[in-house]
Amino acid sequence: MRAIVTGAARGIGAVVAKGLMREGWRVACLDLRDELGQAVAGEGEGRFIHCDIADKAAVDASFAAAVAWLGGLDLLVAAAGLDKPGHAPEDITEAAWDLVMGINAKGTFLTNQAAFRAMQAGGGGAIVNFGSLAGLRGTAERAAYSAAKAAVAGWSRAAAQAWGPSNVTVNVIAPTMHTEVAEKYLDGLGPEARAAFEAERTRITPMGRLGDVAADLLPLVLLLAGPGGRYITGQTLSVDGGRTMLGA
């Protein structure tokens, strides 16, 4: 079982990479954060590879090295992402737009293309991309991120149609998870604002909490990568405690 995880140095990508290794997968961990990425890869049968996923040459070289080390490719988890919140649509700069679209949208299609080539040669595989509630409904203060994640969903449906005959599935997970990034944001709010935010989150989330990546998201990745996911493709699966369902 051979996987590449992008954005593997921290957050969801790090937890997924570690979880896969605990399940017996060999994992190539791609990221720009060398020290953190090397630490994650060192927790199991992993290898860290420095990669800028918005650069085609870097992606092609990194995937070639990863696939050579793995001896093939069964799973890509494209978890790398970037958000630049706090700007109204009319205030987004071209540089911010290009950065957010480059990492989230361009990075997804570049890594997917590279993964498909390896999977096609090996008889098939699973690609798991990462979307967002923002990409499904749009969020005014996260307009660039909303556009990028909507692009990920559209791209994934198109790729699923094209690559199905090669036995390659392409799906999107739209998560609402507790991560160190989320915790940092909450800490920055201050006690009163944090309490108000968490009360509102409880109100609009049937499960009443943020998800746990290892317990609530990793099992879905394993399902999509295994026999249970062989006939699931082109889907956006919200792992958000029911928040999308309520439209809140």
VMD Tcl script that draws the C-alpha trace (Angstrom):
set ca {
  {0.00 0.00 0.00}
  {1.69 3.14 -1.30}
  {0.58 6.72 -0.78}
  {1.58 10.31 -1.42}
  {0.22 12.94 0.97}
  {0.63 16.63 0.14}
  {0.55 19.18 2.93}
  {1.90 16.43 5.16}
  {3.95 18.61 7.51}
  {1.06 19.78 9.68}
  {-2.70 19.90 10.09}
  {-4.96 17.37 8.40}
  {-2.20 16.20 6.08}
  {0.13 15.33 8.96}
  {-2.53 13.39 10.85}
  {-3.56 11.50 7.73}
  {0.05 10.67 6.83}
  {0.75 9.36 10.33}
  {-2.50 7.42 10.36}
  {-1.76 5.77 7.04}
  {1.67 4.71 8.26}
  {0.13 3.22 11.39}
  {-2.15 1.21 9.10}
  {0.85 -0.22 7.28}
  {1.09 2.19 4.34}
  {4.36 3.49 2.95}
  {3.91 7.25 2.65}
  {5.78 9.93 0.72}
  {5.18 13.15 2.64}
  {5.28 16.28 0.45}
  {5.43 19.81 1.82}
  {7.50 23.00 1.87}
  {8.15 22.79 5.62}
  {11.24 20.59 5.70}
  {11.77 20.10 9.43}
  {8.11 19.42 10.23}
  {7.71 17.18 7.20}
  {10.78 15.13 8.08}
  {9.45 14.66 11.61}
  {6.13 13.34 10.29}
  {7.82 10.98 7.83}
  {10.03 9.69 10.61}
  {7.06 8.37 12.58}
  {6.67 5.38 10.29}
  {7.65 4.02 6.92}
  {7.75 7.42 5.31}
  {9.96 9.69 3.29}
  {9.83 13.47 3.17}
  {10.14 15.22 -0.19}
  {10.28 19.00 -0.47}
  {7.70 20.16 -3.01}
  {5.95 23.34 -4.11}
  {2.69 21.95 -5.47}
  {1.97 25.12 -7.47}
  {5.10 24.55 -9.58}
  {4.76 21.94 -12.33}
  {8.45 21.12 -12.56}
  {8.64 20.63 -8.79}
  {5.54 18.44 -8.78}
  {6.75 16.27 -11.64}
  {10.18 15.80 -10.04}
  {8.77 15.14 -6.57}
  {6.21 12.61 -7.81}
  {8.84 10.84 -9.89}
  {11.05 10.51 -6.81}
  {8.14 9.44 -4.61}
  {6.84 6.83 -7.05}
  {10.34 5.45 -7.57}
  {10.79 5.05 -3.81}
  {7.30 3.61 -3.31}
  {7.51 1.30 -6.29}
  {4.18 2.56 -7.64}
  {1.23 4.54 -6.32}
  {-2.12 3.46 -4.89}
  {-3.34 6.64 -3.18}
  {-2.92 10.40 -3.39}
  {-4.23 12.51 -0.53}
  {-4.06 16.11 -1.78}
  {-4.37 17.83 1.58}
  {-2.19 20.90 0.94}
  {-4.18 24.11 1.08}
  {-4.00 27.80 1.89}
  {-6.56 30.39 2.94}
  {-6.35 34.19 3.10}
  {-9.52 35.18 5.00}
  {-10.68 38.58 6.12}
  {-11.02 40.34 2.77}
  {-14.22 41.34 1.01}
  {-14.36 40.22 -2.63}
  {-13.77 43.77 -3.85}
  {-10.63 44.07 -1.73}
  {-8.78 40.92 -2.75}
  {-5.46 41.71 -4.37}
  {-4.29 39.96 -7.50}
  {-1.33 38.57 -5.57}
  {-3.57 37.06 -2.88}
  {-5.90 35.62 -5.51}
  {-3.01 34.03 -7.42}
  {-1.51 32.60 -4.23}
  {-4.74 31.01 -3.00}
  {-5.74 29.70 -6.43}
  {-2.20 28.49 -7.08}
  {-1.99 26.31 -3.98}
  {-5.57 25.06 -3.83}
  {-6.72 24.81 -7.45}
  {-3.56 24.62 -9.54}
  {-1.82 22.48 -6.95}
  {-4.70 20.03 -7.00}
  {-4.73 19.60 -10.75}
  {-0.93 19.33 -11.04}
  {-0.64 16.69 -8.34}
  {-3.68 14.82 -9.66}
  {-2.19 14.68 -13.14}
  {1.09 13.34 -11.80}
  {-0.70 10.79 -9.64}
  {-2.91 9.64 -12.50}
  {0.06 8.88 -14.71}
  {1.55 6.63 -12.03}
  {-1.79 4.99 -11.19}
  {-2.67 4.39 -14.82}
  {0.63 2.59 -15.29}
  {-0.05 0.50 -12.18}
  {-3.62 -0.50 -12.95}
  {-5.55 2.03 -10.89}
  {-5.73 3.89 -7.59}
  {-7.59 6.46 -5.53}
  {-7.25 10.25 -5.46}
  {-8.68 12.12 -2.48}
  {-8.80 15.88 -2.89}
  {-9.80 18.39 -0.23}
  {-12.66 20.81 -0.63}
  {-14.48 23.00 1.86}
  {-17.84 24.22 3.01}
  {-16.67 27.54 1.55}
  {-16.38 25.90 -1.87}
  {-19.89 24.45 -1.62}
  {-21.71 27.61 -0.52}
  {-19.27 30.49 -0.75}
  {-18.08 32.67 2.12}
  {-17.92 36.43 1.61}
  {-14.77 37.02 3.66}
  {-13.05 34.03 2.03}
  {-13.94 34.67 -1.58}
  {-10.67 33.51 -3.16}
  {-10.66 30.36 -1.05}
  {-14.31 29.73 -1.90}
  {-13.53 30.03 -5.61}
  {-10.50 27.76 -5.34}
  {-12.33 25.02 -3.46}
  {-15.27 25.21 -5.87}
  {-12.72 24.69 -8.64}
  {-11.38 21.62 -6.82}
  {-14.86 20.11 -6.75}
  {-15.49 20.78 -10.44}
  {-12.08 19.51 -11.44}
  {-12.55 16.35 -9.39}
  {-15.87 15.52 -11.06}
  {-14.33 16.01 -14.50}
  {-11.28 13.92 -13.64}
  {-13.46 11.18 -12.18}
  {-15.35 10.95 -15.47}
  {-12.17 10.86 -17.54}
  {-10.17 8.48 -15.37}
  {-12.81 5.97 -14.34}
  {-12.00 3.65 -17.28}
  {-8.43 3.49 -15.95}
  {-9.75 2.31 -12.56}
  {-8.79 5.59 -10.89}
  {-11.33 7.10 -8.51}
  {-11.37 10.82 -7.69}
  {-13.32 12.14 -4.72}
  {-13.40 15.25 -2.55}
  {-13.64 15.47 1.23}
  {-15.03 18.74 2.63}
  {-14.02 18.69 6.31}
  {-14.73 20.70 9.43}
  {-11.95 19.50 11.69}
  {-10.10 20.60 14.79}
  {-6.50 21.38 13.82}
  {-3.72 23.53 15.23}
  {-4.69 26.21 12.69}
  {-8.26 26.21 14.00}
  {-7.01 26.28 17.58}
  {-4.72 29.22 16.81}
  {-7.65 31.11 15.32}
  {-9.81 30.42 18.37}
  {-7.07 31.47 20.77}
  {-6.74 34.75 18.91}
  {-10.38 35.61 19.53}
  {-10.05 36.08 23.28}
  {-12.15 34.33 25.95}
  {-15.50 36.06 25.37}
  {-15.37 35.99 21.58}
  {-14.22 32.39 21.62}
  {-17.09 31.37 23.88}
  {-19.56 33.12 21.56}
  {-18.01 31.52 18.48}
  {-18.11 28.03 19.99}
  {-21.72 28.50 21.13}
  {-22.72 29.49 17.58}
  {-20.80 26.57 16.13}
  {-22.63 24.20 18.44}
  {-25.94 25.71 17.34}
  {-25.31 25.24 13.63}
  {-23.62 21.83 13.87}
  {-25.84 18.85 14.74}
  {-22.88 16.96 16.22}
  {-22.02 20.05 18.25}
  {-18.24 19.93 17.80}
  {-15.37 20.08 15.36}
  {-14.27 16.73 14.00}
  {-11.20 14.80 15.06}
  {-9.01 14.08 12.04}
  {-7.78 10.68 13.21}
  {-11.14 9.43 14.44}
  {-13.58 11.11 12.06}
  {-11.76 11.73 8.77}
  {-8.99 9.15 8.41}
  {-11.47 6.23 8.32}
  {-13.12 7.79 5.26}
  {-9.76 8.14 3.51}
  {-9.08 4.48 4.22}
  {-12.52 3.53 2.89}
  {-12.01 5.46 -0.35}
  {-8.54 3.94 -0.77}
  {-9.68 0.38 -0.09}
  {-12.08 -2.19 -1.56}
  {-15.06 -0.38 -0.05}
  {-14.34 2.68 -2.16}
  {-13.69 1.03 -5.51}
  {-17.12 2.08 -6.89}
  {-17.27 5.55 -5.33}
  {-16.04 8.37 -7.56}
  {-16.84 11.96 -8.45}
  {-18.32 12.67 -5.03}
  {-17.91 15.50 -2.55}
  {-18.27 14.01 0.92}
  {-18.84 16.50 3.74}
  {-17.29 15.39 7.01}
  {-18.63 18.24 9.09}
  {-21.00 16.91 11.74}
  {-24.02 17.78 9.57}
  {-23.34 21.50 9.20}
  {-23.70 21.52 5.40}
  {-27.03 19.73 5.73}
  {-28.50 22.60 7.73}
  {-27.21 25.27 5.37}
  {-25.85 27.24 8.32}
}
mol new
graphics top color blue
foreach p $ca { graphics top sphere $p radius 0.5 }
foreach p [lrange $ca 0 end-1] q [lrange $ca 1 end] { graphics top cylinder $p $q radius 0.2 }
display resetview
